[in-house]
Amino acid sequence: MFRTLSVVAALSFIAGQALAQNADFTLVNATGYPISEVYVSPSKSQSWGGDVLGKHTIGDGEAWKLSFPQSKTQCIQDLQIVFEDDNSKVVWEGLNLCELDKLTLSYDRKTGVTSAKKE
């Protein structure tokens, strides 16, 4: 009986770890402006890496599914977007991508205030 419980507990723990490393999410653009580039980087990193959108643009009110290889996933990430209309950049820092399925970004260009609704 004890051995069975230990195996079940171990399997539950391993499954929980695998789920915790899933950083895939849907990015919703509620900024008011089309997004032409998205960069995601571990919060401790000094560089952004490549644009994860490629040739795609996320229009205002549109959503885009972002997927990451689970073997290299770090949960706490920074997100930088570039707007299509003026090439300005905005950064959201310290997002735990493993704890969300959907991220809605908002931005007030006049005040420079950003917000992110996590679901």
Contact map, one row per residue, 1 for C-alpha under 8 A:
11111000000000000000000000000000000000000000000000000000000000000000000000000000000000000000000000000000000000000000000
11111100000000000000000000000000000000000000000000000000000000000000000000000000000000000000000000000000000000000000000
11111110000000000000000000000000000000000000000000000000000000000000000000000000000000000000000000000000000000000000000
11111111000000000000000000000000000000000000000000000000000000000000000000000000000000000000000000000000000000000000000
11111111100000000000000000000000000000000000000000000000000000000000000000000000000000000000000000000000000000000000000
01111111110000000000000000000000000000000000000000000000000000000000000000000000000000000000000000000000000000000000000
00111111111000000000000000000000000000000000000000000000000000000000000000000000000000000000000000000000000000000000000
00011111111100000000000000000000000000000000000000000000000000000000000000000000000000000000000000000000000000000000000
00001111111110000000000000000000000000000000000000000000000000000000000000000000000000000000000000000000000000000000000
00000111111111000000000000000000000000000000000000000000000000000000000000000000000000000000000000000000000000000000000
00000011111111100000000000000000000000000000000000000000000000000000000000000000000000000000000000000000000000000000000
00000001111111110000000000000000000000000000000000000000000000000000000000000000000000000000000000000000000000000000000
00000000111111111000000000000000000000000000000000000000000000000000000000000000000000000000000000000000000000000000000
00000000011111111100000000000000000000000000000000000000000000000000000000000000000000000000000000000000000000000000000
00000000001111111110000000000000000000000000000000000000000000000000000000000000000000000000000000000000000000000000000
00000000000111111111000000000000000000000000000000000000000000000000000000000000000000000000000000000000000000000000000
00000000000011111111100000000000000000000000000000000000000000000000000000000000000000000000000000000000000000000000000
00000000000001111111110000000000000000000000000000000000000000000000000000000000000000000000000000000000000000000000000
00000000000000111111110000000000000000000000000000000000000000000000000000000000000000000000000000000000000000000000000
00000000000000011111111000000000000000000000000000000000000000000000000000000000000000000000000001100000000000000000000
00000000000000001111111000000000000000000000000000000000000000000000010011100000000000000000000001000000000000000000000
00000000000000000111111100000000000000000000000000000000000000000001010010000000000000000000000011000000000000000000000
00000000000000000001111110000000000000000000000000000000000000000011010011100000000000000000000011110000000000000000000
00000000000000000000011111000000000000000000000000000000000000001111000000000000000000000000000011001000000000000000000
00000000000000000000001111100000000000000000000000000000000000001110000000000000000000000000000010011110000000000000000
00000000000000000000000111110000000000000000000000000000000000111100000000000000000000000000000000001110000000000000000
00000000000000000000000011111000000000000000000000000000000000111100000000000000000000000000000000000111100000000000000
00000000000000000000000001111100000000000000000000000000000011110000000000000000000000000000000000000111100000000000000
00000000000000000000000000111111111000000000000000000000011111100000000000000000000000000000000000000001110000000000000
00000000000000000000000000011111100000000000000000000000000111000000000000000000000000000000000000000001111000000000000
00000000000000000000000000001111110000000000000000000000000100000000000000000000000000000000000000000000111100000000000
00000000000000000000000000001111110000000000000000000000000110000000000000000000000000000000000000000000011000000000000
00000000000000000000000000001111111000000000000000000000001100000000000000000000001110000000000000000000000000000000000
00000000000000000000000000001011111100000000000000000000111100000000000000000000001110000000000000000000000000000000000
00000000000000000000000000001000111111000000000000000000111100000000000000000000111100000000000000000000000000000000000
00000000000000000000000000000000011111000000000000001011110000000000000000000000111100000000000000000000000000000000000
00000000000000000000000000000000001111100000000000111100100000000000000000000000111100000000000000000000000000000000000
00000000000000000000000000000000001111110000000000111000000000000000000000000011110000000000000000000000000000000000000
00000000000000000000000000000000000011111000000111110000000000000000000000000011100000000000000000000000000000000000000
00000000000000000000000000000000000001111100000110010000000000000000000000001111000000000000000000000000000000000000000
00000000000000000000000000000000000000111110101110000000000000000000000000001110000000000000000000000000000000000000000
00000000000000000000000000000000000000011111100000000000000000000000000001111100000000000000000000000000000000000000000
00000000000000000000000000000000000000001111100000000000000000000000000000011100000000000000110000000000000000000000000
00000000000000000000000000000000000000000111110000000000000000000000000000000000000000000000000000000000000000000000000
00000000000000000000000000000000000000001111111100000000000000000000000000000000000000000000000000000000000000000000000
00000000000000000000000000000000000000000001111100000000000000000000000000000000000000000000000000000000000000000000000
00000000000000000000000000000000000000001000111110000000000000000000000000000000000000000000000000000000000000000000000
00000000000000000000000000000000000000111000111111000000000000000000000000000000000000000000000000000000000000000000000
00000000000000000000000000000000000000111000001111100000000000000000000000000000000000000000000000000000000000000000000
00000000000000000000000000000000000000100000000111110000000000000000000000000000000000000000000000000000000000000000000
00000000000000000000000000000000000011100000000011111100000000000000000000000000000000000000000000000000000000000000000
00000000000000000000000000000000000011110000000001111100000000000100000000000000000000000000000000000000000000000000000
00000000000000000000000000000000000111000000000000111111100000000000000000000000000000000000000000000000000000000000000
00000000000000000000000000000000000010000000000000111111000000000000000000000000000000000000000000000000000000000000000
00000000000000000000000000000000000100000000000000001111100000000000000000000000000000000000000000000000000000000000000
00000000000000000000000000000000000100000000000000001111110000000000000000000000000000000000000000000000000000000000000
00000000000000000000000000000000011110000000000000001011111000000000000000000000000100000000000000000000000000000000000
00000000000000000000000000001000011100000000000000000001111101110000000000000000000000000000000000000000000000000000000
00000000000000000000000000001000111000000000000000000000111111000000000000000000000000000000000000000000000000000000000
00000000000000000000000000001111111000000000000000000000011111000000000000000000000000000000000000000000000000000000000
00000000000000000000000000011101000000000000000000000000001111100000000000000000000000000000000000000000000000000000000
00000000000000000000000000011100000000000000000000000000011111110000000000000000000000000000000000000000000000000000000
00000000000000000000000001111000000000000000000000000000010011111000000000000000000000000000000000000000000000000000000
00000000000000000000000001110000000000000000000000000000010001111100000000000000000000000000000000000000000000000000000
00000000000000000000000111100000000000000000000000000000000000111110000000000000000000000000000000000000000000000000000
00000000000000000000000111100000000000000000000000010000000000011111000000000000000000000000000000000000000000000000000
00000000000000000000001110000000000000000000000000000000000000001111100000000000000000000000000000000000000000000000000
00000000000000000000011100000000000000000000000000000000000000000111110110000000000000000000000000000000000000000000000
00000000000000000000000000000000000000000000000000000000000000000011111110000000000000000000000000000000000000000000000
00000000000000000000111000000000000000000000000000000000000000000001111110000000000000000000000000000000000000000000000
00000000000000000000000000000000000000000000000000000000000000000000111110000000000000000000000000000000000000000000000
00000000000000000000000000000000000000000000000000000000000000000001111111000000000000000000000000000000000000000000000
00000000000000000000111000000000000000000000000000000000000000000001111111100000000000000000000000000000000000000000000
00000000000000000000101000000000000000000100000000000000000000000000000111111000000000000000000000000000000000000000000
00000000000000000000101000000000000000000100000000000000000000000000000011111000000000000000001111000000000000000000000
00000000000000000000000000000000000000000110000000000000000000000000000001111100000000000000011111000000000000000000000
00000000000000000000000000000000000000011110000000000000000000000000000001111110000000000000111110000000000000000000000
00000000000000000000000000000000000000011110000000000000000000000000000000011111000000000011111000000000000000000000000
00000000000000000000000000000000000001111000000000000000000000000000000000001111100000000011101000000000000000000000000
00000000000000000000000000000000000001110000000000000000000000000000000000000111110000001111000000000000000000000000000
00000000000000000000000000000000001111100000000000000000000000000000000000000011111000001110000000000000000000000000000
00000000000000000000000000000000001111000000000000000000000000000000000000000001111100111100000000000000000000000000000
00000000000000000000000000000000111110000000000000000000000000000000000000000000111111111000000000000000000000000000000
00000000000000000000000000000000111110000000000000000000100000000000000000000000011111100000000000000000000000000000000
00000000000000000000000000000000110000000000000000000000000000000000000000000000001111100000000000000000000000000000000
00000000000000000000000000000000000000000000000000000000000000000000000000000000001111110000000000000000000000000000000
00000000000000000000000000000000000000000000000000000000000000000000000000000000011111111000000000000000000000000000000
00000000000000000000000000000000000000000000000000000000000000000000000000000000011001111100000000000000000000000000000
00000000000000000000000000000000000000000000000000000000000000000000000000000001111000111110000000000000000000000000000
00000000000000000000000000000000000000000000000000000000000000000000000000000001110000011111000000000000000000000000000
00000000000000000000000000000000000000000000000000000000000000000000000000000111100000001111100000000000000000000000000
00000000000000000000000000000000000000000000000000000000000000000000000000000111000000000111111000000000000000000101000
00000000000000000000000000000000000000000010000000000000000000000000000000001110000000000011111000000000000000000000000
00000000000000000000000000000000000000000010000000000000000000000000000000011100000000000001111100000000000000000000000
00000000000000000000000000000000000000000000000000000000000000000000000000111110000000000001111110000000000000000000000
00000000000000000000000000000000000000000000000000000000000000000000000000111000000000000000011111110000000000000000000
00000000000000000000011110000000000000000000000000000000000000000000000000111000000000000000001111111000000000000000000
00000000000000000001111100000000000000000000000000000000000000000000000000110000000000000000000111110000000000000000000
00000000000000000001001000000000000000000000000000000000000000000000000000000000000000000000000111111000000000000000000
00000000000000000000001010000000000000000000000000000000000000000000000000000000000000000000000111111110000000000000011
00000000000000000000000111000000000000000000000000000000000000000000000000000000000000000000000010111110000000000000011
00000000000000000000000011110000000000000000000000000000000000000000000000000000000000000000000000011111000000000000011
00000000000000000000000011110000000000000000000000000000000000000000000000000000000000000000000000011111100000000001111
00000000000000000000000000111100000000000000000000000000000000000000000000000000000000000000000000000111110000000001110
00000000000000000000000000111110000000000000000000000000000000000000000000000000000000000000000000000011111000000111100
00000000000000000000000000001111000000000000000000000000000000000000000000000000000000000000000000000001111100000111000
00000000000000000000000000000111000000000000000000000000000000000000000000000000000000000000000000000000111110011110000
00000000000000000000000000000010000000000000000000000000000000000000000000000000000000000000000000000000011111111100000
00000000000000000000000000000000000000000000000000000000000000000000000000000000000000000000000000000000001111111000000
00000000000000000000000000000000000000000000000000000000000000000000000000000000000000000000000000000000000111110000000
00000000000000000000000000000000000000000000000000000000000000000000000000000000000000000000000000000000000111111000000
00000000000000000000000000000000000000000000000000000000000000000000000000000000000000000000000000000000001111111100000
00000000000000000000000000000000000000000000000000000000000000000000000000000000000000000000000000000000001110111110000
00000000000000000000000000000000000000000000000000000000000000000000000000000000000000000001000000000000111100011111000
00000000000000000000000000000000000000000000000000000000000000000000000000000000000000000000000000000000111000001111100
00000000000000000000000000000000000000000000000000000000000000000000000000000000000000000001000000000011110000000111110
00000000000000000000000000000000000000000000000000000000000000000000000000000000000000000000000000000011100000000011111
00000000000000000000000000000000000000000000000000000000000000000000000000000000000000000000000000011111000000000001111
00000000000000000000000000000000000000000000000000000000000000000000000000000000000000000000000000011110000000000000111
